[in-house]
Amino acid sequence: MIQLAAMISSRFDGRRQFLRFLAGSPLVAQAWAQQAWPVIASAKDAQSVMDFEEAARKVLPPAHWGYMASGVDDDYTQKMNREGFKRFQLRPHRLVDVSKTDLTTEIFGAVWESPIFLSPVGGQRMFHADGEVAVARAAKSRKTTQILSTATSIPVEEVSRALGAPPWYQLYMPNRWEGTEKLVRRVEAAGCQVLVWTVDLLGGRNLETAERFRRLDTRDCLSCHATARGGRAVDELPMLQGIPGGMNPASATWEYVDRLKKLTRMKLLIKGIDTREDARLARDHGVDGMVVSNHGGRATETGRSTIEALGEVVDAAGSQVPVLVDGGFRRGTDVLKALALGARAVGIGRPYVWGLSAFGQEGVERVLDILHAELQLIMKQCGTPSIRQITRASVMAADTRL
């Protein structure tokens, strides 16, 4: 027994000495250093969409980076949008013929080649000189749906020409109803078929981190965009010229949904729905669809991810009302989890803006290519080679409760 103990002790001493050797080894230090991957020099060098983040940070001035990269308050909800995906696990099914994949999905009678769409992001000329037009060209080349923000830096008519078709249009409602009527008529005249009213900013927001980045910027930021708590008049935006009075009326209620339904023949989606109660109200007021969204963590510090809110909204909306979702999507596995929980389509925001910032149209195209490839791969691995085969049987909550 004493000899055995001595042998064990000797082995542990040897192991400790070996570990100390490794800790001091320049080869190990070099291996660890290599984990800090170099910033990609071209869009084709990217292996995941996260590779574009540092490339974008490198080229953007502080105020523009902060405007896009930050959340509200302590940025906690923005972080939770990513953490939320860890609370759901995939359930692969084997020995299924996955030799072919089908990413097509149907929204309002139109067949999309992929369930991934480009969420609205305002002021894209902050990130690249071609702004929304470069994004439209990328969307056209990859046959992807683009939602254009009311805060676009390029008018809807010009974006439509680049896209080859009218985009979906995201509405920040003017404070005066006559302004809403004027804007909606213009969007209809441009041929837009879908209106997406964003309702999660009606109570205001605290873009604290964005403001801190703005103060680091040596340029005159007020000359091109607002501060965190106001600034440049919104009626200077291309889509709001001639519409005074500001936007996002704090007095808006569900009655405004009824008024919009009467005002336009466009399909009406409400963006910013995160609870079953609001989903039921939206359905009762006749909306054509909903977008589960917390504005990328840039609206309210709820501490709750959109992937966690998705299931209850889908259940309350019912099978006849399509539910879309955005917020924190970075991987094909993220997309599949959302589709399994009932989302009809999934939007990305920051990833394509990173690509746009660093490499323009090519960067946006590469972001879409990566996500499409990842989605196809995980669909095969899960034994669901077509979108219609993805159900809640493909996913489970980490604590086994959905």
C-alpha positions in Angstrom: 0.0 0.0 0.0 2.8 2.4 0.9 4.5 1.6 -2.4 1.3 2.3 -4.3 0.8 5.6 -2.6 4.4 6.6 -3.5 3.8 5.7 -7.1 0.6 7.8 -7.3 2.4 10.7 -5.6 5.3 10.4 -8.0 2.9 10.5 -11.0 1.0 13.6 -9.7 4.4 15.3 -9.1 5.4 14.5 -12.6 2.1 15.8 -13.9 2.4 19.1 -12.0 5.9 19.5 -13.4 4.6 18.9 -16.9 1.8 21.4 -16.5 4.3 24.0 -15.1 6.5 23.3 -18.2 3.5 23.9 -20.5 2.6 27.1 -18.7 6.0 28.5 -19.4 6.4 27.1 -22.9 6.6 29.7 -25.7 4.8 27.2 -28.0 1.7 27.2 -25.7 1.9 31.0 -25.4 1.9 31.2 -29.2 -1.0 28.9 -29.5 -3.1 30.9 -27.1 -2.1 34.1 -28.9 -3.4 32.7 -32.1 -6.9 32.5 -30.6 -7.1 36.3 -31.1 -7.9 36.0 -34.8 -6.7 38.8 -37.1 -9.3 41.2 -38.5 -10.5 39.9 -41.8 -9.1 41.8 -44.8 -11.9 40.8 -47.2 -15.5 39.6 -47.0 -14.6 36.2 -48.4 -12.2 35.6 -45.5 -15.1 35.5 -43.0 -15.9 32.1 -41.6 -18.8 33.3 -39.4 -20.8 36.5 -39.3 -19.0 37.4 -36.1 -15.9 37.9 -38.1 -17.4 41.0 -39.5 -17.9 42.7 -36.1 -14.3 43.7 -35.5 -13.9 44.6 -39.2 -16.8 47.0 -38.8 -15.5 48.4 -35.5 -12.1 49.1 -37.2 -13.6 51.4 -39.9 -16.4 53.2 -38.1 -16.0 56.4 -36.1 -17.0 56.1 -32.4 -20.4 57.7 -32.6 -21.5 55.6 -35.6 -20.2 52.4 -33.9 -22.0 53.3 -30.7 -25.3 54.0 -32.4 -25.4 50.6 -33.9 -23.6 48.4 -31.3 -25.2 49.5 -28.1 -28.5 48.8 -26.3 -30.3 50.8 -23.6 -29.5 51.4 -20.0 -26.9 48.8 -19.1 -27.1 47.0 -22.5 -28.4 43.9 -20.5 -31.3 43.1 -22.8 -29.0 43.3 -25.8 -26.7 40.7 -24.2 -29.7 38.5 -23.2 -30.8 38.3 -26.8 -27.6 36.2 -27.3 -27.8 34.4 -24.0 -31.4 33.3 -24.6 -30.4 30.9 -27.4 -28.5 28.8 -24.8 -31.8 28.1 -23.0 -32.9 26.0 -26.0 -31.4 22.8 -27.2 -31.8 21.0 -30.6 -33.1 17.5 -30.9 -31.5 15.9 -34.0 -33.2 13.1 -35.8 -31.0 10.6 -37.7 -31.2 8.4 -40.8 -33.4 10.8 -42.7 -32.7 11.5 -46.4 -31.1 14.9 -46.3 -29.4 14.8 -49.7 -31.5 17.9 -50.7 -32.5 20.9 -48.7 -35.4 23.3 -49.2 -35.3 26.7 -47.5 -38.4 28.1 -49.2 -41.1 29.5 -47.0 -44.3 31.3 -47.8 -45.3 34.7 -46.4 -48.6 36.4 -47.5 -48.8 34.2 -50.6 -45.3 35.0 -51.7 -42.6 32.3 -51.8 -39.3 33.3 -50.2 -36.2 31.4 -51.1 -35.0 31.6 -47.4 -36.7 32.4 -44.1 -34.0 34.9 -43.3 -34.7 38.6 -44.0 -33.0 42.0 -43.4 -34.5 43.9 -40.5 -34.9 47.6 -40.7 -31.9 49.7 -39.6 -31.9 53.4 -39.8 -29.3 55.8 -41.3 -27.2 53.2 -43.2 -25.1 55.9 -44.8 -23.5 56.2 -41.3 -22.0 52.8 -42.1 -21.2 53.0 -45.8 -21.5 55.6 -48.5 -24.0 53.5 -50.5 -26.1 52.8 -47.5 -29.5 51.2 -48.1 -28.8 51.0 -51.8 -25.9 48.6 -51.2 -28.1 46.5 -48.9 -30.8 46.5 -51.6 -28.4 45.3 -54.2 -27.2 42.5 -51.9 -30.8 41.5 -51.1 -31.6 41.4 -54.8 -28.5 39.2 -55.6 -29.4 36.8 -52.8 -33.2 37.0 -53.3 -33.7 38.2 -49.8 -36.5 40.4 -48.4 -35.5 43.8 -47.2 -37.4 45.9 -44.7 -36.7 49.6 -45.1 -36.7 51.9 -42.1 -38.6 55.2 -41.9 -35.2 56.6 -40.7 -33.6 55.5 -44.0 -30.9 57.7 -45.4 -32.1 57.0 -48.9 -35.7 57.4 -50.1 -37.8 54.4 -50.7 -38.2 55.1 -54.4 -34.4 54.9 -54.9 -34.1 51.8 -52.8 -36.8 50.1 -54.7 -34.9 50.7 -58.0 -31.8 49.0 -56.5 -33.8 46.1 -55.1 -35.7 45.6 -58.3 -39.0 45.6 -56.3 -40.5 47.6 -53.5 -39.2 46.6 -50.1 -41.3 46.0 -47.1 -41.6 49.4 -45.2 -41.1 49.9 -41.5 -43.2 52.7 -40.1 -42.2 55.1 -37.4 -45.6 56.8 -37.1 -45.5 60.6 -37.3 -47.0 62.3 -34.2 -49.7 64.0 -36.3 -52.2 61.8 -38.0 -52.2 63.9 -41.2 -48.4 63.2 -41.3 -49.1 59.4 -41.0 -51.6 59.6 -43.9 -49.1 61.5 -46.1 -46.3 59.0 -45.4 -48.4 55.9 -45.9 -49.7 57.3 -49.2 -46.2 57.8 -50.4 -45.1 54.3 -49.4 -48.2 52.9 -51.2 -47.4 54.9 -54.3 -43.9 53.4 -54.3 -45.5 50.0 -54.5 -44.8 48.7 -51.1 -47.1 45.8 -50.2 -46.3 45.4 -46.5 -46.3 48.0 -43.7 -44.4 47.1 -40.5 -45.4 49.5 -37.6 -42.7 49.6 -34.9 -44.4 50.2 -31.5 -41.6 49.6 -29.0 -40.2 53.2 -29.0 -43.5 55.0 -28.2 -42.4 55.5 -24.6 -38.9 56.7 -25.4 -35.6 55.1 -24.6 -32.2 55.7 -22.9 -29.3 55.1 -25.3 -26.7 55.7 -22.6 -23.9 53.7 -24.2 -24.5 55.3 -27.6 -24.3 58.7 -25.9 -21.0 57.8 -24.3 -19.5 56.7 -27.7 -20.8 60.0 -29.2 -18.9 62.0 -26.6 -15.7 60.2 -27.7 -16.2 61.4 -31.3 -14.3 64.4 -32.3 -16.6 65.2 -35.2 -19.8 67.3 -35.1 -22.2 64.4 -34.7 -25.3 66.7 -34.6 -24.6 67.5 -38.3 -25.6 63.9 -39.3 -27.6 62.2 -36.6 -29.3 62.6 -33.3 -27.9 62.2 -29.8 -29.2 59.5 -27.6 -32.0 61.8 -26.3 -32.9 63.8 -29.3 -31.1 66.2 -31.6 -31.6 66.6 -35.4 -35.2 67.2 -36.4 -36.7 64.0 -37.8 -38.5 66.0 -40.6 -35.0 66.3 -42.2 -35.0 62.6 -42.9 -35.7 61.7 -46.5 -39.0 60.0 -45.8 -40.2 62.6 -43.3 -39.5 65.8 -45.2 -42.5 68.0 -45.2 -44.0 66.0 -42.3 -43.4 68.2 -39.2 -44.1 67.3 -35.6 -41.8 64.4 -34.8 -42.6 60.7 -34.7 -43.6 57.9 -32.3 -46.7 59.4 -30.6 -46.8 58.5 -26.9 -50.6 58.7 -27.1 -50.9 55.9 -29.6 -53.3 53.0 -28.6 -54.7 49.9 -30.2 -57.3 52.2 -31.9 -54.4 53.4 -34.1 -54.1 49.8 -35.5 -57.8 50.1 -36.5 -57.1 53.5 -38.2 -54.1 52.1 -40.1 -56.1 49.1 -41.3 -58.7 51.6 -42.7 -56.1 53.8 -44.2 -54.1 51.3 -46.2 -54.6 48.1 -48.3 -51.0 47.1 -47.4 -50.5 44.1 -45.2 -50.0 45.4 -41.6 -47.5 43.9 -39.2 -46.9 45.1 -35.7 -43.2 45.0 -34.7 -42.3 45.0 -31.0 -44.7 42.4 -29.7 -43.2 40.4 -26.8 -46.1 39.0 -24.7 -49.1 36.8 -25.2 -51.4 39.5 -24.0 -50.3 41.9 -26.7 -50.3 39.2 -29.3 -54.0 38.4 -28.6 -54.8 42.1 -28.8 -53.0 42.4 -32.1 -54.9 39.4 -33.5 -58.2 40.8 -32.2 -57.5 44.1 -34.0 -57.0 42.3 -37.3 -53.2 42.7 -37.9 -51.9 40.5 -40.7 -48.7 39.5 -38.8 -46.4 40.3 -35.9 -42.7 40.7 -35.3 -41.4 39.6 -32.0 -38.7 42.1 -31.4 -37.1 44.2 -28.6 -35.3 46.5 -31.2 -32.1 44.5 -30.7 -32.1 45.4 -27.1 -32.4 49.1 -28.0 -35.9 49.8 -26.7 -36.7 48.6 -23.2 -34.4 47.0 -20.6 -36.6 44.0 -20.1 -33.8 41.5 -19.5 -35.7 39.1 -21.7 -34.5 37.7 -25.1 -36.8 37.6 -28.1 -36.2 33.8 -28.5 -37.7 33.3 -25.0 -40.7 35.5 -25.8 -41.3 33.9 -29.2 -43.2 30.8 -28.1 -46.0 32.5 -26.1 -46.5 35.1 -28.9 -46.8 32.3 -31.5 -49.3 30.4 -29.4 -51.4 33.5 -28.8 -51.3 34.7 -32.4 -52.8 31.5 -33.7 -52.0 29.5 -36.8 -53.5 32.1 -39.2 -51.3 35.0 -38.2 -47.6 34.7 -39.2 -45.1 35.6 -36.5 -41.6 36.8 -37.4 -38.8 37.4 -35.0 -35.5 39.3 -34.8 -32.9 40.0 -32.1 -29.5 38.5 -31.6 -29.5 36.0 -34.4 -25.9 35.1 -35.4 -25.9 31.4 -36.4 -27.9 29.0 -38.5 -28.6 27.1 -35.3 -30.3 30.2 -33.9 -32.5 30.5 -36.9 -33.5 26.8 -36.7 -34.5 27.2 -33.0 -36.7 30.1 -33.9 -38.4 28.3 -36.8 -38.9 25.3 -34.4 -40.7 27.5 -31.9 -43.1 28.7 -34.6 -41.5 31.7 -36.3 -42.3 32.0 -40.0 -39.1 34.0 -40.7 -36.1 35.4 -38.9 -34.6 38.9 -39.2 -31.0 39.9 -38.9 -29.8 43.5 -38.2 -26.3 44.1 -36.8 -24.6 41.3 -38.7 -25.5 42.7 -42.1 -24.6 46.2 -40.9 -21.2 44.9 -39.9 -20.8 43.5 -43.4 -22.0 46.7 -45.0 -19.7 48.8 -42.8 -16.6 46.8 -43.7 -17.1 45.8 -47.3 -20.3 47.3 -48.7 -22.6 45.2 -50.8 -20.1 42.3 -50.8 -20.1 42.2 -47.0 -23.9 41.9 -46.8 -23.9 39.2 -49.4 -21.3 37.2 -47.5 -23.2 37.5 -44.3 -26.3 36.1 -46.0 -24.3 33.3 -47.7 -22.8 32.2 -44.3 -26.1 32.1 -42.5 -27.8 30.2 -45.4 -25.0 27.7 -45.4 -25.2 27.2 -41.7 -28.9 26.9 -41.7 -28.8 24.2 -44.5 -26.2 22.3 -42.5 -28.1 22.2 -39.2 -31.3 21.4 -41.0 -29.6 18.3 -42.4 -28.1 17.4 -39.0 -31.5 17.6 -37.4 -33.2 15.5 -40.0 -35.4 18.4 -41.2 -34.2 19.1 -44.8 -37.2 21.4 -45.6 -38.5 24.3 -43.6 -42.0 22.8 -43.3 -40.5 19.8 -41.5 -39.1 22.0 -38.6 -41.5 21.7 -35.7 -41.3 22.0 -31.9 -40.1 18.3 -32.0 -36.8 19.8 -33.2 -36.1 21.8 -30.0 -36.5 21.6 -26.2 -35.9 24.1 -23.4 -32.8 23.4 -21.4 -34.9 22.7 -18.4 -37.1 20.4 -20.5 -40.1 22.8 -20.5 -41.3 24.7 -23.6 
